[in-house]
Amino acid sequence: MAARRVSLPSADDLFRTGVPAQAQESRERAVRAVPDTARAPEPRKPSGRVRHDEKMTVYVTSDELLEIEHARLTLRREHGLAVDRGRLVREALHLVLADLEQRGQDSALVRRLTED
C-alpha cells in the first residue's frame, strides 16, 4: 500500500489578511477624519455571508441567547431562511445602526438607552 501525502497550507496561507496590498493602500487613502457632508450618506449594507477578518465578543444572558435561537429557528421554519446566529446578529445590528443614522434622537436605540 502506497503512503498518501497530505497537503497542508503554508504559513502564508494561514496568516493572509484577505485584503490585497493595493486594495488596502487605496482603502487607507480613502479614510477621512471628517465625513464629506456635501454627499448624502450611502445606506450601509450588512456583510452577509463573507469571511470576516474582525472579531468581537459579546456576552448575553441565557434568555437573550434563547431569543436569538428562537428567532433563528423562526426564520428557518416560517420564512425558509437558514441563517446562523452571527448573521442574524449582524443583520439586526445593521438595522439598529441604520435607524440611528436616519432618525438620530428619535431612533429606537436612543429611546431604549435613555429609558434605563
N, C-alpha and C positions, 0 to 999 in steps of 0.2 A: 504494500500500500504506500503510495507516494505521500509525502508530507505536504500539507497545504500551507501556502504563505498567506498571512493575514496582512492586509493593507491598513496601516494606521495613519491618522492625519499628522502632518508635520506641525512643528511649533508655530510656523507662520499661519497655518490654518486655524489653530486653536486660539491665537491671540489677535486675529484680524478684527479690526473695528467695524467693518461693514461699510465704511464710507471711503470711496476713493480719494486720494490726496487732492486732486483738482477740485472735487466737489466740496471737500472740507475747507479748502482755501477760499473758494467763492462764497461758501456759507459764512465764513468768518468775516469776509469783507462786507457782506450784506447786512450784518447786525448793526443796529444803530442804538445809541444810548437813549435817544428821544424818538418816539414814533413820528412818522411823517403824517401830520394831521390834515394835509391837503387831500389825501386819498381816503375814500371810505374804507373802513376795515373789511377785509375779506372774511367771510364766515369760516371758522376753523372746522376741519373735519376730523372725526376720530380716526385713530390709526388703524383700527380693524385688525385683520389677520396678517400681520407682518412681524418680522423678527424685531424685538425691542432690545435696544442696547442699554437702556437705563432701568434701574430697579428701585422701587420704593416699598418699604414695608409699612403696612397699616394694620393696627390691631383693632379688632372688632369684638363685640360681645358675642356670646353664643347665640343669642336671639337675633342679632344682626346677620350673623352668618347663615342662620336658618332662613331668614327672609331673603337673602341673596340666593340661596339654593332653591328656595320655593319659586322665586322669580325666574330663575334659570329653567326649572322644570316646567313652569307655566309657559314660557316662551317656546319650549320644545313641544309640549303636549298640545297647546291650543293654537300655536302660530307656525309650527313646523320649523322653528329656528333653533338649530343646535349650536349654542354658544357656550364657551367656558366662562367661569366666574370672572376671570381677568377681563375678557372682552365686555362682559356685562357691566363691570365697574367702570371701564374706560368710556363706554357709551354714556352711562349715567353721569360721569364726571364731565364729559363733553356738553351734555345738555344743561347742567347746572352752570358751568362757566359761560356758555353762550347766553343764558338768561341773565347772568350777572353783567356781561358786557353790554347787552341790549337795554336792560331795564335799570341797571345801577341800583340805586337806593330802594327801588320798588321790586327788586328781584326776590325770589323765594329764599335764596341763600341768606341775603341780608336780613330778611324778616325772621328767619329761623334762628340766626345767630344773635339777633338782638332780643329775642324772647327770653333767653336764659338769664 
